[in-house]
Amino acid sequence: MTQDKQPATTIITIEDAGKHVGSTVTIRGWLYNQRESGKLLFPIFRDGTGVIQGVVSLKEHAEAFNALKGLPQESSVIVTGTIRAEARATGGFEMHVSNVEVVQRVSDSEPYPIQLKEHGVDFLLDRRHLWIRTPRQAAILRIRAEAELSARIYMDSQGYTLTDAPIFTPAACEGTSTLFEVNYIDDQKAYLTQSGQLYVEATAAALGKVYTFGPTFRAEKSKTRRHLTEFWMLEPEASFAHLEDMVQLGEGLVSAVVQSVVKNRTRELETIQRDISKLEKIVPPFPRVSYDDAIKVLQKAGNPAKWGDDFGGDEETILSKEFEKPVIIHRYPAAMKAFYMATDEQRPDLSLSFDMIAPEGYGEIIGGGERLANYDTLVKRLREHNLPEEAFQWYLDLRRYGSVPHAGFGLGLERTVAWICGTEHIREVIPFPRMLYRVYP
């Protein structure tokens, strides 16, 4: 249904409505919700950048009123009207609508499935392609975009060059038990990458300081609120770097991301009702606790952890509750870490590794440390882990030809964003989550 041709107006986005108070403008989007009060309609429009309330009077603009009256949720529209300040409205502004063009009317016989009421999680996940249209989910995805952008800006500012690691790999990075095997060409076997780390070790030897930022895959049969089978990681690697260099880089990176979200995504944080005061405290330095001391903290709290145990969700939650900032746990037992992790010269039973645990029970968001630089030691570790040496010849070349101390880490984007947003489950912070029993849609 199209109204009479109107004079051309400026097309704006809802997030910029405040810049056009008193002006007649056009917004292109969708009808999110609507209520009626006599001869007035109060539609709410969304356009991907935000939501704005409209006001339509039957007396003043009958055609626009009739175009909107009874219009189903999520029908697409082009609306023209005057922007006015209104403190009671969402966002502080509203549009006094004078013209409406209905681009596509949702069928009355097949209404939009996600109504403005409570739905079960499985129902919403089956309709994730539609669920992301809701203000909360859209706000979370904009915060994710801000986190990605700010992370790249920070890494670039520190002199790191973005490089790309392959998704198909010939062998494991993090142990063979969580590999996704793929039938490659002519009966070759390949695997979806668990990490880009081994490859950025190679590009670090070429470029000095590098990072990769892309999807990784773990066939891990976990159903916790912290796990996905496909997730994104930012993984820096630097030549001539040690454990402490990476701890400081991780502190700076996480702080930069959090503060960028606080500064640039205030409206989205308000939409999801996140307590910003907790995020404002996330500035370096972060507290540091050795693995040895972490075991003591856990035992004092009544946890049965003993030296040599890895930390799961319960342990990480106990440790994080001690602090308002992320906490650095460093020097884990070497036996529990990957084959490539360097060990402490003073205590060879400890690895030069660290994890960063987010506050509020969100778990590990960074894991990394210093890498083994010695060729013979690395070969020995490969054999101890029963890994195929032939698949790692290229990796061993990095120790044959000009090996240097080097270090890096992996930051899990989804866990970081889940913590920043305060979401209950990690599935909300990635557009289309892949979990233990879910690959649809």
C-alpha positions in Angstrom: 0.0 0.0 0.0 1.6 3.3 -1.1 0.5 6.8 0.0 0.4 9.8 -2.3 3.9 10.9 -3.5 5.5 13.1 -0.9 8.3 15.7 -1.4 11.7 14.1 -1.1 13.1 14.1 2.5 16.4 13.2 4.1 16.7 9.5 4.8 18.2 8.9 8.2 18.8 6.0 10.6 17.1 5.8 13.9 20.3 6.1 15.9 20.8 9.5 14.3 17.3 10.8 15.0 18.5 13.1 17.7 20.5 15.1 15.1 17.3 15.9 13.3 14.9 17.3 15.9 12.4 19.6 14.3 13.1 18.2 10.8 10.9 16.1 8.6 12.8 12.9 7.7 12.3 9.4 6.3 13.2 6.1 8.1 13.2 2.8 6.4 12.7 -0.3 8.5 10.1 -2.6 10.1 7.1 -2.3 12.4 8.3 -3.8 15.7 5.2 -3.2 17.9 2.1 -0.9 18.0 -0.6 0.2 20.4 -3.7 2.1 19.8 -5.4 4.8 21.9 -8.6 6.1 20.3 -7.7 8.1 17.2 -4.0 7.9 17.9 -1.6 5.1 17.0 1.8 4.6 18.7 3.9 2.4 16.4 7.4 1.4 17.2 9.8 1.1 14.3 13.2 -0.5 14.1 15.8 -0.2 11.3 18.8 -2.2 12.6 20.4 0.8 14.3 17.7 1.2 17.0 14.0 1.6 17.8 11.9 4.8 17.8 8.3 5.4 18.8 6.0 7.0 16.3 2.8 9.0 16.8 0.1 9.0 14.1 -3.1 11.0 14.3 -6.3 9.9 12.4 -7.4 13.6 12.3 -4.2 15.0 10.9 -2.9 12.1 8.7 -5.7 9.7 8.0 -3.9 7.8 5.2 -0.9 7.1 7.3 -3.2 6.1 10.2 -5.1 3.7 8.0 -1.9 2.3 6.5 -0.6 1.4 10.0 -3.8 0.4 11.7 -3.9 -3.4 12.0 -0.5 -3.7 10.2 1.1 -7.0 11.4 4.4 -7.1 13.4 7.6 -7.1 11.2 5.9 -5.7 8.1 8.5 -3.6 6.3 7.8 0.1 5.9 9.1 3.5 4.8 7.8 6.2 7.1 8.1 10.0 6.9 7.6 12.4 9.8 9.0 15.0 12.1 11.4 14.1 14.8 10.6 15.6 18.2 12.3 15.3 21.6 10.3 13.2 24.1 11.9 12.2 27.3 9.3 9.5 28.0 10.0 7.7 24.7 12.6 5.0 24.2 15.8 6.8 23.1 14.5 10.2 24.1 12.9 11.0 20.7 9.8 10.2 18.7 8.5 10.6 15.2 5.3 12.3 14.3 4.4 10.3 11.3 2.8 12.0 8.2 3.3 9.3 5.5 3.6 5.5 5.4 4.7 3.3 2.5 4.2 -0.4 3.3 6.9 -2.3 1.5 5.7 -5.8 2.4 2.8 -6.7 4.6 3.2 -9.8 6.8 0.2 -12.1 6.1 -2.5 -12.1 8.7 -2.9 -15.9 8.2 0.8 -16.5 8.9 1.8 -14.0 11.6 5.3 -13.3 12.7 6.3 -16.3 14.9 8.2 -14.4 17.7 5.5 -12.5 19.5 6.1 -10.0 22.3 5.9 -12.6 25.0 8.1 -15.3 26.6 9.2 -18.1 24.4 11.2 -21.2 25.1 14.9 -21.3 24.3 14.6 -24.1 21.7 11.7 -22.3 20.0 13.9 -19.1 19.8 17.0 -21.0 18.7 15.1 -22.7 15.9 14.1 -19.2 14.8 17.5 -17.6 15.5 17.3 -15.9 12.0 14.3 -14.0 13.4 15.2 -13.8 17.1 18.2 -11.5 16.2 15.7 -8.8 15.2 14.6 -8.2 18.8 16.1 -5.1 20.5 18.1 -7.1 23.0 19.6 -9.5 20.5 20.4 -6.7 18.1 22.1 -4.7 20.8 24.3 -7.7 21.8 25.4 -8.1 18.2 26.3 -4.4 17.9 28.3 -4.7 21.1 30.0 -7.8 19.5 30.9 -5.7 16.5 32.3 -2.9 18.7 34.4 -5.5 20.5 35.8 -6.8 17.3 36.6 -3.4 15.9 38.2 -2.1 19.1 40.3 -5.3 19.5 41.7 -4.8 16.0 42.4 -1.1 16.6 44.2 -1.9 19.8 46.3 -4.7 18.3 47.2 -2.5 15.3 48.2 0.3 17.7 50.6 -2.0 19.4 52.4 -2.7 16.1 50.8 -6.1 15.4 50.1 -7.1 11.8 46.8 -8.9 11.0 47.5 -12.2 9.2 45.1 -15.0 8.4 45.4 -18.7 9.4 43.9 -21.6 7.5 40.7 -23.3 8.6 41.7 -26.6 7.1 44.7 -28.1 8.9 46.6 -31.4 8.7 46.9 -32.0 12.4 45.8 -31.0 15.9 46.9 -27.9 17.8 45.1 -28.5 21.2 44.9 -32.3 21.4 43.3 -34.8 19.1 40.1 -35.5 21.2 38.3 -32.4 20.0 39.0 -32.4 16.2 36.4 -32.1 13.5 37.6 -34.5 10.8 36.8 -33.5 7.2 37.0 -35.6 4.0 39.3 -33.5 1.9 40.1 -34.1 -1.8 41.0 -37.6 -3.1 40.4 -39.3 0.2 42.8 -37.0 2.1 42.0 -36.3 5.7 41.9 -32.7 7.0 40.6 -31.1 10.2 38.9 -27.9 11.1 41.3 -25.7 13.0 41.2 -25.6 16.7 43.5 -22.6 16.8 45.5 -20.4 14.4 48.4 -20.3 16.8 50.8 -22.6 15.1 50.4 -20.7 11.9 50.9 -17.3 13.5 54.1 -18.6 15.0 55.3 -18.9 11.4 54.1 -15.4 10.4 55.6 -14.0 13.6 59.0 -15.3 12.4 58.4 -13.4 9.2 56.8 -10.2 10.4 57.8 -9.9 14.1 54.4 -9.2 15.8 51.2 -10.6 14.3 47.7 -11.7 15.1 44.9 -13.7 13.5 41.2 -13.2 14.2 38.8 -15.8 12.9 36.7 -18.9 13.5 38.0 -22.0 15.3 36.3 -25.3 16.0 36.3 -27.7 18.9 34.3 -31.0 18.8 33.9 -30.8 22.6 30.9 -32.5 24.0 30.1 -29.8 26.5 26.7 -28.4 27.2 27.7 -25.6 29.6 26.7 -22.0 29.1 30.3 -21.2 28.2 30.8 -23.6 25.3 30.3 -23.5 21.5 31.7 -25.9 18.9 32.4 -22.9 16.6 33.7 -19.7 18.0 36.0 -16.8 17.2 39.5 -16.2 18.6 41.9 -13.3 18.4 45.4 -14.8 18.6 48.5 -12.6 18.8 52.1 -14.0 18.5 55.3 -12.0 18.9 59.0 -12.9 18.3 61.4 -12.2 21.1 58.5 -12.1 23.6 58.1 -13.8 26.9 55.2 -14.6 29.4 55.1 -11.2 31.0 54.9 -9.5 27.6 51.7 -11.5 26.8 50.2 -10.9 30.2 50.6 -7.1 29.7 49.3 -7.3 26.2 46.2 -9.2 27.3 45.5 -6.7 30.1 45.7 -3.8 27.6 43.6 -5.6 25.0 40.8 -6.6 27.3 40.7 -3.1 28.9 40.6 -1.4 25.5 37.7 -3.6 24.3 35.7 -3.1 27.5 36.2 0.7 27.6 35.4 1.1 23.9 32.1 -0.7 24.4 31.4 1.5 27.5 32.2 4.7 25.5 30.6 3.9 22.2 27.7 1.5 23.0 26.0 3.2 25.9 22.6 2.9 24.3 23.0 -0.9 23.7 24.3 -1.5 27.2 21.2 0.3 28.5 19.0 -1.8 26.3 20.4 -5.0 27.8 20.4 -3.4 31.3 24.0 -4.0 31.9 25.6 -2.5 35.1 28.2 -0.2 33.5 29.8 0.6 36.8 31.3 -2.9 36.9 32.8 -2.4 33.4 34.2 1.0 34.1 36.6 -0.7 36.7 38.2 -2.8 34.0 41.6 -1.1 33.7 45.1 -2.5 34.1 46.8 -3.8 36.1 44.8 -6.9 36.8 45.4 -9.1 39.9 47.8 -12.0 39.4 47.7 -15.3 41.2 50.1 -18.2 40.7 48.7 -21.7 40.1 50.1 -22.7 43.5 48.3 -20.0 45.3 45.1 -20.5 43.3 45.0 -24.1 44.7 45.3 -22.7 48.2 42.4 -20.3 47.5 40.2 -23.1 46.2 41.0 -25.4 49.1 40.3 -22.6 51.6 36.9 -22.2 49.9 36.2 -25.9 50.4 36.8 -27.0 46.8 38.5 -30.4 46.5 41.1 -29.2 43.9 44.6 -30.5 44.4 47.9 -29.6 42.8 48.0 -31.0 39.3 44.2 -30.6 38.6 43.0 -28.4 35.8 40.4 -25.8 36.6 36.8 -26.1 35.4 33.8 -23.8 35.6 33.3 -24.2 39.4 37.0 -23.4 40.2 37.1 -20.5 37.8 34.0 -19.0 39.4 35.4 -19.3 42.9 38.7 -17.6 41.8 37.0 -14.8 40.0 34.7 -13.9 42.9 37.7 -12.8 44.8 38.2 -9.8 42.4 36.3 -7.1 40.5 38.7 -7.3 37.6 39.8 -10.2 35.5 42.4 -12.3 37.3 45.6 -13.7 35.8 46.4 -17.3 36.9 49.9 -18.1 35.8 52.4 -21.0 35.8 50.2 -24.0 35.5 51.7 -27.5 35.8 53.5 -28.3 32.5 51.9 -31.7 32.4 48.4 -30.3 31.7 49.5 -27.9 29.0 49.9 -28.3 25.2 53.0 -29.8 23.7 54.4 -26.5 22.6 54.3 -24.7 25.9 57.7 -23.6 27.4 58.6 -24.5 31.0 60.0 -22.4 33.8 63.8 -22.7 34.1 63.5 -22.4 37.9 60.8 -25.0 38.2 60.6 -27.3 35.1 57.4 -28.8 36.4 55.7 -25.5 35.7 54.8 -24.1 32.3 55.2 -20.4 31.3 51.5 -20.1 30.8 48.6 -18.0 31.9 44.9 -17.8 31.8 42.8 -14.7 32.3 39.5 -15.4 34.2 36.7 -12.9 33.8 34.8 -11.6 36.8 31.2 -12.6 37.6 31.6 -16.2 36.8 32.2 -16.0 33.1 35.3 -18.2 33.1 38.5 -18.2 31.0 38.6 -15.5 28.3 42.4 -15.7 27.5 44.8 -18.6 27.5 48.4 -18.5 26.4 52.0 -18.2 27.3 55.6 -18.7 26.0 56.3 -21.3 23.4 59.1 -23.9 23.3 61.9 -22.5 21.2 64.3 -25.5 21.3 64.1 -28.0 18.4 65.1 -31.2 20.4 62.7 -30.4 23.2 59.8 -29.8 20.9 60.4 -33.2 19.1 60.5 -34.9 22.5 57.2 -33.2 23.5 55.5 -34.3 20.2 56.5 -37.9 20.9 55.2 -37.7 24.5 51.9 -36.4 23.2 51.7 -39.2 20.5 51.4 -36.6 17.7 52.5 -37.4 14.1 55.9 -35.8 13.6 55.5 -35.9 9.8 52.5 -33.5 10.0 54.6 -31.1 12.1 57.7 -30.9 10.0 56.8 -27.4 8.8 56.3 -26.4 12.5 59.7 -27.9 13.4 61.3 -25.9 10.6 60.5 -22.8 12.7 63.0 -24.2 15.3 65.5 -25.4 12.7 65.9 -22.0 11.0 66.4 -19.0 13.3 64.4 -20.0 16.4 63.8 -17.3 18.9 61.9 -16.9 22.2 58.3 -16.2 21.3 54.9 -16.0 23.0 51.2 -15.5 22.4 47.7 -16.2 23.5 44.1 -16.7 22.3 41.3 -14.5 23.4 37.8 -16.1 23.0 35.5 -13.4 21.5 32.2 -14.9 22.6 33.2 -15.5 26.2 34.5 -11.9 26.4 31.4 -10.4 24.9 29.1 -12.6 27.1 30.9 -11.2 30.1 30.7 -7.6 28.8 27.0 -8.0 28.1 26.2 -10.0 31.2 24.3 -12.7 29.2 23.2 -15.9 30.8 24.4 -18.1 27.9 27.2 -17.7 25.3 24.7 -18.6 22.5 23.3 -15.1 22.6 26.6 -13.4 21.5 27.2 -15.1 18.2 24.7 -14.6 15.3 24.1 -18.3 14.7 25.4 -20.5 17.5 26.8 -24.0 16.8 26.5 -26.2 19.9 26.6 -29.8 20.8 23.3 -30.7 19.1 22.5 -27.6 17.1 23.6 -26.7 13.6 20.2 -25.2 12.5 19.5 -22.6 11.2 
